[in-house]
């Protein structure tokens, strides 16, 4: 598939390797917190007022990296009743209203079939009217035709001009689904109506109630004492315990930006372990289609897990039991590290860390009802000066966890302050049997191998925001080199993401819109990358704020802009023009500079 692009006469030079043994200037106390850029690329920062919204029509201005982001959060209010998120919701409502005003063509009609619903169909069957209103095609090649030999979107596809040639042999030979873990609508409806039985969860709840009566449930108790020889032998024949996690790279589960197309990008750069975005166990059991979409797995993800969040052992157990029995997963991860209020204020995520009895019941339940590994992700504690992880780690081993991942910050610290790798190293000493992965601030091969080999602080490292800023970090880690990737190569990477996105979210107008939105969400992190060739001191560190700079060509400068309108311009180079009133407000912000 060829995605529409604009000709860039100032293409970047080919990427080059930066020698790993190249002497680097020492960082001084004054330099800390500021990325060191060669003088010839620095520019004077000019302050200017920034409007609350920035339509795409303003994107003709030359980018000026270093200016404030297009959509600052509301200031001066302790309670967030306004700001970027309220603005975002209103914009989504406006977009939905605009979509309702246009002609919504029936899917059957779009595919050249006869709609069996007749007058009861809520969609239009006016093909001529739809085509008169339809936006222009984006490119001459449809990803669905390329991959499957046919396109289910028919006339609604934004690449419909490529449908003249259909590869019938490919359409017959290629599986209908390119991704695994497609939970049927019927199953979701049955779940919503509470028509699905969770026998193993009910079994463990009976065990737990018996232990409570006997007064032993509060003790640290291994599962070998509960399950019996027959159950242990059965699990030895299943997926549990088949993965050696030590020494593998792990892409962190990332809400919104850790979607399936992004994980495919990271797999292309060599990451070993991938995990779904955080899924709320309660929403899964209520049959929310959007929540079940999060558990999909691409065939390239050879070690893949699903992360669950919740505050109730029974709910987590039922969700884990269904996923283990009906989906293709290698592990299920229990989230006890999420610091956001929506999760923590409801008793989930990092709020669980101060409730070891509750955690024990959750982990033991999930271990009992599944045949795959159960892993846990935690933080150092709830408060910044009260570390709890070292007390919990030995208990996780007894409760049945196969892997523990420790983020080196407390819930109170969120993503500010430097990760406490010294404490992660101390926790490694109390993890006697189960692998301990560390996480926090790693975005270079030097930092990775320093923690793994020099300091020996962990058995592996989970990388999150570092991979969002530079997903090729996994290739750098494997090859132990700095990759001075060119702007053209980075644009090609974004084009590949768009291709994966259209394959995943669809090639109709809604699919293109979703692909663009998630590309822009990712760009809110990507723009923070500082090209290695213009840095005076390597490596770039997560908490180093870059001064205003220009790139080695126009495209590299554009990619460094922190203005939403310039991110939109990049998306237009890949996915075609946006509507005149299009705006973008990032859901997440990469605000880890504070020290």
LOPA-967023 format. One record per residue (C-alpha): residue number from 1; residue in three letters; y, z, x. Coordinates in nm, 2 decimals, padded with zeros to 4 digits. Layout:
N
   seq   type        y        z        x
   NUM    ALA        Y        Z        X
...
***
This chain:
595
   seq   type        y        z        x
     1    UNK    00.00    00.00    00.00
     2    UNK    00.35   -00.08    00.12
     3    UNK    00.61    00.17    00.02
     4    UNK    00.96    00.05    00.00
     5    UNK    01.17    00.13    00.31
     6    UNK    01.51    00.03    00.44
     7    UNK    01.55   -00.14    00.77
     8    UNK    01.66    00.10    01.05
     9    UNK    01.82   -00.09    01.33
    10    UNK    01.85    00.22    01.54
    11    UNK    01.48    00.31    01.55
    12    UNK    01.38    00.60    01.77
    13    UNK    01.22    00.54    02.11
    14    UNK    00.85    00.59    02.12
    15    UNK    00.73    00.95    02.14
    16    UNK    00.66    01.09    02.49
    17    UNK    00.49    01.40    02.62
    18    UNK    00.69    01.67    02.78
    19    UNK    00.50    01.81    03.09
    20    UNK    00.37    02.16    03.02
    21    UNK    00.44    02.27    03.38
    22    UNK    00.81    02.16    03.37
    23    UNK    01.02    02.46    03.49
    24    UNK    01.22    02.61    03.21
    25    UNK    01.55    02.80    03.24
    26    UNK    01.52    03.17    03.17
    27    UNK    01.64    03.29    02.83
    28    UNK    01.93    03.54    02.87
    29    UNK    02.01    03.82    02.63
    30    UNK    02.30    03.62    02.49
    31    UNK    02.07    03.32    02.43
    32    UNK    01.83    03.50    02.21
    33    UNK    01.83    03.39    01.85
    34    UNK    01.99    03.06    01.94
    35    UNK    01.80    02.74    02.03
    36    UNK    01.91    02.60    02.36
    37    UNK    02.01    02.23    02.33
    38    UNK    02.13    02.00    02.60
    39    UNK    02.50    01.98    02.61
    40    UNK    02.53    01.60    02.54
    41    UNK    02.37    01.64    02.20
    42    UNK    02.57    01.94    02.08
    43    UNK    02.86    01.88    01.84
    44    UNK    03.14    02.10    01.71
    45    UNK    03.06    02.26    01.39
    46    UNK    03.32    02.19    01.12
    47    UNK    03.34    02.42    00.82
    48    UNK    03.40    02.26    00.49
    49    UNK    03.36    02.37    00.13
    50    UNK    03.02    02.27   -00.02
    51    UNK    02.99    02.18   -00.39
    52    UNK    02.73    02.36   -00.60
    53    UNK    02.55    02.03   -00.66
    54    UNK    02.53    01.71   -00.46
    55    UNK    02.44    01.39   -00.64
    56    UNK    02.27    01.11   -00.46
    57    UNK    02.58    00.89   -00.49
    58    UNK    02.73    01.10   -00.21
    59    UNK    02.45    01.02    00.03
    60    UNK    02.65    00.74    00.19
    61    UNK    02.83    00.99    00.40
    62    UNK    02.72    01.03    00.76
    63    UNK    02.50    01.34    00.81
    64    UNK    02.66    01.64    00.99
    65    UNK    02.37    01.87    01.09
    66    UNK    02.45    02.24    01.09
    67    UNK    02.65    02.25    00.77
    68    UNK    02.55    02.49    00.48
    69    UNK    02.27    02.39    00.26
    70    UNK    02.36    02.21   -00.05
    71    UNK    02.26    02.48   -00.29
    72    UNK    02.35    02.83   -00.16
    73    UNK    02.21    03.13   -00.35
    74    UNK    02.44    03.33   -00.57
    75    UNK    02.63    03.60   -00.38
    76    UNK    02.76    03.94   -00.48
    77    UNK    02.50    04.02   -00.74
    78    UNK    02.22    04.27   -00.70
    79    UNK    02.03    04.13   -00.99
    80    UNK    01.95    03.76   -00.96
    81    UNK    02.05    03.64   -01.30
    82    UNK    02.21    03.33   -01.16
    83    UNK    02.20    03.13   -00.84
    84    UNK    01.98    02.84   -00.74
    85    UNK    01.67    02.93   -00.95
    86    UNK    01.86    02.94   -01.28
    87    UNK    02.04    02.62   -01.18
    88    UNK    01.70    02.46   -01.10
    89    UNK    01.55    02.56   -01.44
    90    UNK    01.85    02.40   -01.62
    91    UNK    01.81    02.08   -01.43
    92    UNK    01.45    02.06   -01.51
    93    UNK    01.53    02.10   -01.88
    94    UNK    01.79    01.82   -01.85
    95    UNK    01.53    01.59   -01.68
    96    UNK    01.28    01.66   -01.96
    97    UNK    01.54    01.58   -02.22
    98    UNK    01.62    01.25   -02.05
    99    UNK    01.25    01.17   -02.04
   100    UNK    01.22    01.23   -02.41
   101    UNK    01.50    00.98   -02.49
   102    UNK    01.31    00.69   -02.32
   103    UNK    01.01    00.50   -02.46
   104    UNK    00.69    00.68   -02.37
   105    UNK    00.42    00.42   -02.37
   106    UNK    00.07    00.51   -02.49
   107    UNK   -00.18    00.52   -02.21
   108    UNK   -00.44    00.31   -02.39
   109    UNK   -00.18    00.05   -02.47
   110    UNK   -00.05    00.05   -02.11
   111    UNK   -00.41   -00.02   -01.99
   112    UNK   -00.45   -00.31   -02.23
   113    UNK   -00.68   -00.12   -02.47
   114    UNK   -00.65   -00.05   -02.84
   115    UNK   -00.52    00.29   -02.93
   116    UNK   -00.78    00.45   -03.17
   117    UNK   -00.52    00.71   -03.31
   118    UNK   -00.31    00.45   -03.48
   119    UNK   -00.01    00.60   -03.66
   120    UNK   -00.12    00.95   -03.55
   121    UNK   -00.04    00.86   -03.18
   122    UNK    00.28    01.03   -03.07
   123    UNK    00.34    00.77   -02.80
   124    UNK    00.50    00.42   -02.84
   125    UNK    00.30    00.10   -02.86
   126    UNK    00.61   -00.12   -02.81
   127    UNK    00.52   -00.29   -02.48
   128    UNK    00.82   -00.52   -02.48
   129    UNK    01.06   -00.24   -02.55
   130    UNK    00.90   -00.03   -02.28
   131    UNK    00.91   -00.30   -02.01
   132    UNK    01.28   -00.37   -02.10
   133    UNK    01.36    00.00   -02.02
   134    UNK    01.11    00.05   -01.73
   135    UNK    01.25    00.12   -01.39
   136    UNK    01.19   -00.15   -01.12
   137    UNK    00.87   -00.15   -00.92
   138    UNK    00.89    00.05   -00.59
   139    UNK    00.67   -00.17   -00.38
   140    UNK    00.42   -00.46   -00.38
   141    UNK    00.10   -00.26   -00.33
   142    UNK   -00.05    00.01   -00.55
   143    UNK   -00.24    00.30   -00.38
   144    UNK   -00.48    00.32   -00.67
   145    UNK   -00.58   -00.05   -00.63
   146    UNK   -00.62    00.01   -00.25
   147    UNK   -00.84    00.32   -00.29
   148    UNK   -01.02    00.27   -00.62
   149    UNK   -00.99   -00.10   -00.69
   150    UNK   -00.82   -00.03   -01.02
   151    UNK   -00.52    00.17   -01.16
   152    UNK   -00.55    00.39   -01.47
   153    UNK   -00.18    00.38   -01.53
   154    UNK   -00.16    00.01   -01.62
   155    UNK    00.18   -00.10   -01.72
   156    UNK    00.32    00.25   -01.66
   157    UNK    00.25    00.22   -01.29
   158    UNK    00.56    00.19   -01.07
   159    UNK    00.36   -00.06   -00.86
   160    UNK    00.23   -00.26   -01.15
   161    UNK    00.31   -00.59   -00.98
   162    UNK    00.01   -00.53   -00.75
   163    UNK   -00.23   -00.51   -01.05
   164    UNK   -00.28   -00.89   -01.06
   165    UNK   -00.57   -00.86   -00.81
   166    UNK   -00.83   -00.60   -00.91
   167    UNK   -01.12   -00.53   -00.68
   168    UNK   -01.40   -00.49   -00.93
   169    UNK   -01.67   -00.42   -00.67
   170    UNK   -01.46   -00.14   -00.52
   171    UNK   -01.39    00.00   -00.87
   172    UNK   -01.77    00.02   -00.93
   173    UNK   -01.86    00.18   -00.59
   174    UNK   -01.58    00.43   -00.55
   175    UNK   -01.61    00.77   -00.71
   176    UNK   -01.37    00.83   -01.00
   177    UNK   -01.23    01.14   -00.83
   178    UNK   -01.11    01.14   -00.47
   179    UNK   -01.08    01.52   -00.49
   180    UNK   -01.33    01.78   -00.56
   181    UNK   -01.31    02.09   -00.79
   182    UNK   -01.19    01.90   -01.10
   183    UNK   -01.24    02.16   -01.37
   184    UNK   -01.28    01.99   -01.71
   185    UNK   -01.04    02.04   -01.99
   186    UNK   -01.33    02.16   -02.21
   187    UNK   -01.41    02.44   -01.96
   188    UNK   -01.04    02.54   -01.95
   189    UNK   -01.03    02.55   -02.34
   190    UNK   -01.36    02.76   -02.35
   191    UNK   -01.20    02.99   -02.09
   192    UNK   -00.89    03.03   -02.30
   193    UNK   -01.11    03.11   -02.61
   194    UNK   -01.31    03.36   -02.40
   195    UNK   -01.63    03.17   -02.46
   196    UNK   -01.75    03.18   -02.10
   197    UNK   -01.98    03.46   -01.99
   198    UNK   -01.93    03.63   -01.65
   199    UNK   -02.27    03.80   -01.60
   200    UNK   -02.23    03.90   -01.24
   201    UNK   -01.89    04.06   -01.30
   202    UNK   -02.03    04.25   -01.59
   203    UNK   -02.32    04.36   -01.37
   204    UNK   -02.09    04.50   -01.10
   205    UNK   -01.87    04.67   -01.36
   206    UNK   -02.18    04.86   -01.47
   207    UNK   -02.26    04.95   -01.11
   208    UNK   -01.91    05.07   -01.06
   209    UNK   -01.92    05.29   -01.38
   210    UNK   -02.24    05.44   -01.26
   211    UNK   -02.09    05.52   -00.92
   212    UNK   -01.79    05.68   -01.09
   213    UNK   -02.02    05.91   -01.29
   214    UNK   -02.21    05.99   -00.97
   215    UNK   -01.89    06.06   -00.78
   216    UNK   -01.96    05.81   -00.50
   217    UNK   -01.72    05.52   -00.59
   218    UNK   -01.44    05.66   -00.38
   219    UNK   -01.64    05.66   -00.06
   220    UNK   -01.66    05.37    00.18
   221    UNK   -01.98    05.21    00.08
   222    UNK   -02.14    04.88    00.21
   223    UNK   -02.28    04.63   -00.02
   224    UNK   -02.62    04.65    00.14
   225    UNK   -02.65    04.99   -00.04
   226    UNK   -02.57    04.84   -00.38
   227    UNK   -02.72    04.49   -00.39
   228    UNK   -03.07    04.56   -00.26
   229    UNK   -03.30    04.35   -00.04
   230    UNK   -03.36    04.07   -00.29
   231    UNK   -02.99    04.01   -00.34
   232    UNK   -02.92    04.01    00.03
   233    UNK   -03.20    03.76    00.10
   234    UNK   -03.07    03.54   -00.17
   235    UNK   -02.72    03.54   -00.02
   236    UNK   -02.86    03.45    00.32
   237    UNK   -02.98    03.13    00.16
   238    UNK   -02.64    03.05    00.02
   239    UNK   -02.30    02.96    00.17
   240    UNK   -02.21    03.31    00.27
   241    UNK   -02.20    03.38    00.64
   242    UNK   -02.23    03.01    00.74
   243    UNK   -01.88    02.98    00.90
   244    UNK   -01.78    03.10    01.25
   245    UNK   -01.41    03.15    01.21
   246    UNK   -01.34    03.26    01.56
   247    UNK   -01.12    03.02    01.76
   248    UNK   -01.03    02.79    01.47
   249    UNK   -00.68    02.70    01.36
   250    UNK   -00.59    02.80    01.01
   251    UNK   -00.32    02.65    00.79
   252    UNK   -00.18    02.93    00.57
   253    UNK   -00.19    02.90    00.19
   254    UNK    00.17    02.81    00.11
   255    UNK    00.31    02.83   -00.25
   256    UNK    00.45    02.49   -00.36
   257    UNK    00.46    02.33   -00.02
   258    UNK    00.10    02.39    00.07
   259    UNK   -00.01    02.12   -00.18
   260    UNK   -00.31    01.89   -00.13
   261    UNK   -00.11    01.60    00.02
   262    UNK    00.05    01.83    00.27
   263    UNK   -00.29    01.97    00.37
   264    UNK   -00.42    01.62    00.42
   265    UNK   -00.13    01.56    00.66
   266    UNK   -00.23    01.87    00.86
   267    UNK   -00.60    01.77    00.86
   268    UNK   -00.48    01.45    01.02
   269    UNK   -00.33    01.65    01.30
   270    UNK   -00.65    01.85    01.36
   271    UNK   -00.63    02.18    01.17
   272    UNK   -00.97    02.34    01.12
   273    UNK   -00.93    02.56    00.81
   274    UNK   -00.73    02.49    00.49
   275    UNK   -00.67    02.70    00.18
   276    UNK   -00.53    02.63   -00.16
   277    UNK   -00.19    02.75   -00.28
   278    UNK   -00.20    03.10   -00.43
   279    UNK   -00.35    03.09   -00.77
   280    UNK   -00.30    03.37   -01.02
   281    UNK   -00.64    03.49   -01.14
   282    UNK   -00.51    03.58   -01.49
   283    UNK   -00.36    03.23   -01.54
   284    UNK   -00.69    03.07   -01.44
   285    UNK   -00.88    03.28   -01.70
   286    UNK   -00.63    03.17   -01.96
   287    UNK   -00.71    02.81   -01.89
   288    UNK   -00.38    02.71   -01.75
   289    UNK   -00.42    02.35   -01.64
   290    UNK   -00.14    02.37   -01.38
   291    UNK   -00.32    02.67   -01.22
   292    UNK   -00.66    02.50   -01.21
   293    UNK   -00.50    02.20   -01.04
   294    UNK   -00.43    02.42   -00.74
   295    UNK   -00.80    02.46   -00.66
   296    UNK   -00.86    02.09   -00.60
   297    UNK   -01.00    02.00   -00.26
   298    UNK   -00.98    01.68   -00.07
   299    UNK   -01.30    01.54    00.09
   300    UNK   -01.13    01.57    00.43
   301    UNK   -01.10    01.95    00.40
   302    UNK   -01.43    02.04    00.57
   303    UNK   -01.36    02.42    00.57
   304    UNK   -01.17    02.50    00.25
   305    UNK   -01.10    02.81    00.05
   306    UNK   -00.91    02.91   -00.27
   307    UNK   -00.67    03.20   -00.26
   308    UNK   -00.65    03.43   -00.56
   309    UNK   -00.38    03.69   -00.65
   310    UNK   -00.40    03.96   -00.91
   311    UNK   -00.39    04.33   -00.98
   312    UNK   -00.72    04.38   -01.18
   313    UNK   -01.06    04.39   -01.03
   314    UNK   -01.24    04.26   -01.34
   315    UNK   -01.00    03.96   -01.37
   316    UNK   -01.03    03.87   -01.01
   317    UNK   -01.40    03.90   -01.03
   318    UNK   -01.43    03.67   -01.32
   319    UNK   -01.21    03.41   -01.16
   320    UNK   -01.40    03.43   -00.83
   321    UNK   -01.74    03.41   -01.01
   322    UNK   -01.64    03.09   -01.19
   323    UNK   -01.49    02.93   -00.88
   324    UNK   -01.79    03.02   -00.67
   325    UNK   -02.04    02.88   -00.92
   326    UNK   -01.85    02.57   -01.04
   327    UNK   -01.63    02.46   -00.74
   328    UNK   -01.69    02.35   -00.39
   329    UNK   -01.54    02.62   -00.18
   330    UNK   -01.64    02.78    00.16
   331    UNK   -01.45    03.11    00.09
   332    UNK   -01.23    03.28   -00.16
   333    UNK   -00.92    03.46   -00.02
   334    UNK   -00.77    03.77   -00.18
   335    UNK   -00.39    03.77   -00.14
   336    UNK   -00.25    04.11   -00.04
   337    UNK    00.03    03.97    00.16
   338    UNK    00.26    03.80   -00.08
   339    UNK    00.60    03.98   -00.08
   340    UNK    00.78    03.80   -00.37
   341    UNK    00.89    04.02   -00.66
   342    UNK    00.71    03.81   -00.93
   343    UNK    00.37    03.91   -00.78
   344    UNK    00.44    04.24   -00.61
   345    UNK    00.63    04.39   -00.91
   346    UNK    00.32    04.33   -01.12
   347    UNK    00.10    04.52   -00.88
   348    UNK   -00.04    04.22   -00.69
   349    UNK    00.01    04.08   -00.35
   350    UNK    00.15    04.31   -00.08
   351    UNK    00.20    04.59   -00.34
   352    UNK   -00.17    04.65   -00.33
   353    UNK   -00.16    04.77    00.04
   354    UNK   -00.08    05.13   -00.06
   355    UNK   -00.37    05.15   -00.31
   356    UNK   -00.69    05.14   -00.10
   357    UNK   -00.92    05.26   -00.38
   358    UNK   -00.80    04.97   -00.60
   359    UNK   -00.84    04.73   -00.31
   360    UNK   -01.19    04.85   -00.25
   361    UNK   -01.30    04.78   -00.60
   362    UNK   -01.14    04.43   -00.59
   363    UNK   -01.31    04.33   -00.27
   364    UNK   -01.64    04.47   -00.36
   365    UNK   -01.63    04.30   -00.70
   366    UNK   -01.55    03.96   -00.55
   367    UNK   -01.82    04.01   -00.29
   368    UNK   -02.08    04.09   -00.55
   369    UNK   -02.01    03.80   -00.79
   370    UNK   -01.98    03.52   -00.54
   371    UNK   -02.21    03.33   -00.30
   372    UNK   -01.94    03.23   -00.06
   373    UNK   -01.74    03.43    00.19
   374    UNK   -01.47    03.67    00.07
   375    UNK   -01.16    03.69    00.30
   376    UNK   -00.85    03.89    00.28
   377    UNK   -00.49    03.83    00.38
   378    UNK   -00.27    04.14    00.44
   379    UNK    00.06    04.25    00.59
   380    UNK    00.12    04.55    00.82
   381    UNK    00.22    04.76    00.53
   382    UNK    00.47    04.80    00.25
   383    UNK    00.75    04.97    00.43
   384    UNK    00.87    04.84    00.77
   385    UNK    00.81    05.17    00.96
   386    UNK    00.48    05.27    00.79
   387    UNK    00.19    05.06    00.92
   388    UNK   -00.12    05.07    00.70
   389    UNK   -00.33    04.78    00.82
   390    UNK   -00.52    04.96    01.09
   391    UNK   -00.65    05.21    00.83
   392    UNK   -00.77    04.94    00.59
   393    UNK   -00.94    04.70    00.84
   394    UNK   -01.25    04.91    00.90
   395    UNK   -01.29    04.95    00.52
   396    UNK   -01.26    04.58    00.46
   397    UNK   -01.56    04.53    00.69
   398    UNK   -01.76    04.78    00.48
   399    UNK   -01.66    04.63    00.15
   400    UNK   -01.79    04.28    00.25
   401    UNK   -01.50    04.08    00.39
   402    UNK   -01.59    03.80    00.62
   403    UNK   -01.24    03.74    00.77
   404    UNK   -00.92    03.95    00.78
   405    UNK   -00.58    03.78    00.83
   406    UNK   -00.29    04.01    00.93
   407    UNK    00.07    03.89    00.90
   408    UNK    00.28    04.08    01.15
   409    UNK    00.55    04.20    00.90
   410    UNK    00.56    04.45    00.62
   411    UNK    00.64    04.36    00.26
   412    UNK    00.99    04.51    00.31
   413    UNK    01.06    04.27    00.60
   414    UNK    00.95    03.96    00.41
   415    UNK    01.00    03.68    00.66
   416    UNK    01.29    03.83    00.86
   417    UNK    01.26    04.02    01.19
   418    UNK    01.01    03.91    01.45
   419    UNK    00.64    03.95    01.37
   420    UNK    00.49    04.25    01.54
   421    UNK    00.22    04.10    01.75
   422    UNK    00.17    04.42    01.95
   423    UNK    00.05    04.59    01.63
   424    UNK   -00.17    04.29    01.55
   425    UNK   -00.33    04.35    01.90
   426    UNK   -00.39    04.72    01.82
   427    UNK   -00.55    04.62    01.49
   428    UNK   -00.78    04.39    01.67
   429    UNK   -00.93    04.69    01.85
   430    UNK   -01.04    04.85    01.52
   431    UNK   -01.19    04.53    01.39
   432    UNK   -01.54    04.58    01.53
   433    UNK   -01.75    04.32    01.34
   434    UNK   -01.52    04.10    01.13
   435    UNK   -01.29    03.84    01.29
   436    UNK   -00.92    03.93    01.28
   437    UNK   -00.67    03.65    01.26
   438    UNK   -00.30    03.71    01.33
   439    UNK    00.00    03.53    01.19
   440    UNK    00.38    03.52    01.22
   441    UNK    00.64    03.30    01.40
   442    UNK    00.39    03.07    01.58
   443    UNK    00.51    02.71    01.60
   444    UNK    00.42    02.60    01.96
   445    UNK    00.10    02.57    02.16
   446    UNK    00.24    02.80    02.42
   447    UNK    00.28    03.09    02.17
   448    UNK   -00.06    03.02    02.02
   449    UNK   -00.25    03.04    02.35
   450    UNK   -00.04    03.33    02.47
   451    UNK   -00.16    03.54    02.17
   452    UNK   -00.52    03.40    02.19
   453    UNK   -00.59    03.41    02.57
   454    UNK   -00.32    03.59    02.76
   455    UNK   -00.28    03.89    02.53
   456    UNK   -00.61    03.85    02.35
   457    UNK   -00.45    03.99    02.03
   458    UNK   -00.67    03.82    01.77
   459    UNK   -00.97    03.60    01.71
   460    UNK   -00.76    03.31    01.56
   461    UNK   -00.42    03.24    01.42
   462    UNK   -00.30    03.14    01.08
   463    UNK    00.01    02.91    01.09
   464    UNK    00.24    02.87    00.79
   465    UNK    00.61    02.80    00.83
   466    UNK    00.55    02.66    01.18
   467    UNK    00.33    02.40    01.03
   468    UNK    00.59    02.31    00.77
   469    UNK    00.85    02.26    01.04
   470    UNK    00.62    02.06    01.27
   471    UNK    00.27    01.99    01.13
   472    UNK    00.17    01.82    01.45
   473    UNK    00.17    02.17    01.61
   474    UNK   -00.21    02.16    01.56
   475    UNK   -00.24    01.86    01.78
   476    UNK   -00.02    02.02    02.04
   477    UNK   -00.25    02.33    02.03
   478    UNK   -00.56    02.13    02.07
   479    UNK   -00.42    01.92    02.36
   480    UNK   -00.20    02.19    02.51
   481    UNK    00.11    01.97    02.54
   482    UNK    00.45    01.93    02.39
   483    UNK    00.48    01.62    02.18
   484    UNK    00.83    01.48    02.18
   485    UNK    00.76    01.30    01.85
   486    UNK    01.00    01.02    01.77
   487    UNK    01.20    00.99    01.45
   488    UNK    01.01    00.68    01.35
   489    UNK    00.68    00.86    01.38
   490    UNK    00.81    01.14    01.17
   491    UNK    00.92    00.89    00.91
   492    UNK    00.58    00.73    00.91
   493    UNK    00.43    01.08    00.85
   494    UNK    00.66    01.12    00.55
   495    UNK    00.55    00.78    00.42
   496    UNK    00.19    00.89    00.46
   497    UNK    00.26    01.21    00.26
   498    UNK    00.42    00.99   -00.01
   499    UNK    00.10    00.77   -00.02
   500    UNK   -00.11    01.08   -00.05
   501    UNK    00.12    01.22   -00.32
   502    UNK    00.10    00.90   -00.53
   503    UNK   -00.28    00.91   -00.50
   504    UNK   -00.27    01.28   -00.61
   505    UNK    00.00    01.30   -00.87
   506    UNK   -00.01    00.94   -01.00
   507    UNK    00.18    00.62   -00.96
   508    UNK    00.37    00.63   -01.30
   509    UNK    00.72    00.75   -01.32
   510    UNK    00.61    01.12   -01.35
   511    UNK    00.39    01.09   -01.05
   512    UNK    00.66    00.93   -00.84
   513    UNK    00.90    01.20   -00.95
   514    UNK    00.65    01.48   -00.85
   515    UNK    00.59    01.31   -00.52
   516    UNK    00.96    01.29   -00.45
   517    UNK    01.02    01.65   -00.55
   518    UNK    00.74    01.79   -00.32
   519    UNK    00.86    01.56   -00.04
   520    UNK    01.21    01.71   -00.08
   521    UNK    01.06    02.06   -00.09
   522    UNK    00.89    01.99    00.24
   523    UNK    01.21    01.84    00.39
   524    UNK    01.38    02.17    00.33
   525    UNK    01.16    02.29    00.62
   526    UNK    01.12    01.97    00.82
   527    UNK    01.49    01.94    00.89
   528    UNK    01.46    02.26    01.10
   529    UNK    01.27    02.08    01.37
   530    UNK    01.46    02.02    01.69
   531    UNK    01.34    01.72    01.89
   532    UNK    01.17    01.84    02.21
   533    UNK    01.35    01.58    02.42
   534    UNK    01.70    01.72    02.34
   535    UNK    01.61    02.09    02.40
   536    UNK    01.72    02.26    02.72
   537    UNK    01.47    02.54    02.69
   538    UNK    01.12    02.49    02.54
   539    UNK    00.95    02.59    02.32
   540    UNK    01.15    02.60    02.00
   541    UNK    01.10    02.94    01.84
   542    UNK    01.08    03.01    01.47
   543    UNK    01.37    03.26    01.47
   544    UNK    01.61    03.06    01.69
   545    UNK    01.90    02.91    01.50
   546    UNK    01.99    02.56    01.62
   547    UNK    02.35    02.48    01.69
   548    UNK    02.50    02.17    01.53
   549    UNK    02.36    01.87    01.71
   550    UNK    02.32    01.49    01.69
   551    UNK    01.99    01.32    01.75
   552    UNK    01.91    01.03    01.99
   553    UNK    01.96    00.78    01.71
   554    UNK    02.09    00.77    01.35
   555    UNK    01.75    00.84    01.19
   556    UNK    01.69    01.15    01.41
   557    UNK    02.04    01.27    01.32
   558    UNK    01.97    01.22    00.95
   559    UNK    01.64    01.41    00.97
   560    UNK    01.82    01.71    01.12
   561    UNK    02.07    01.74    00.83
   562    UNK    02.05    02.05    00.62
   563    UNK    02.23    01.88    00.33
   564    UNK    02.01    01.81    00.02
   565    UNK    02.19    01.47   -00.03
   566    UNK    02.06    01.36    00.31
   567    UNK    01.71    01.47    00.22
   568    UNK    01.74    01.26   -00.09
   569    UNK    01.85    00.96    00.12
   570    UNK    01.53    00.99    00.32
   571    UNK    01.32    01.00    00.00
   572    UNK    01.49    00.69   -00.11
   573    UNK    01.39    00.51    00.21
   574    UNK    01.03    00.58    00.11
   575    UNK    01.02    00.60   -00.27
   576    UNK    01.31    00.38   -00.38
   577    UNK    01.64    00.47   -00.54
   578    UNK    01.69    00.78   -00.75
   579    UNK    01.88    00.79   -01.08
   580    UNK    02.26    00.83   -01.04
   581    UNK    02.26    01.18   -01.17
   582    UNK    01.96    01.30   -00.96
   583    UNK    02.00    01.64   -00.78
   584    UNK    01.77    01.86   -00.59
   585    UNK    01.76    02.24   -00.55
   586    UNK    01.49    02.37   -00.31
   587    UNK    01.25    02.62   -00.46
   588    UNK    01.19    02.78   -00.12
   589    UNK    01.43    02.83    00.16
   590    UNK    01.34    02.86    00.53
   591    UNK    01.56    03.15    00.61
   592    UNK    01.39    03.33    00.90
   593    UNK    01.68    03.33    01.15
   594    UNK    01.79    03.69    01.09
   595    UNK    01.69    03.92    01.37
***
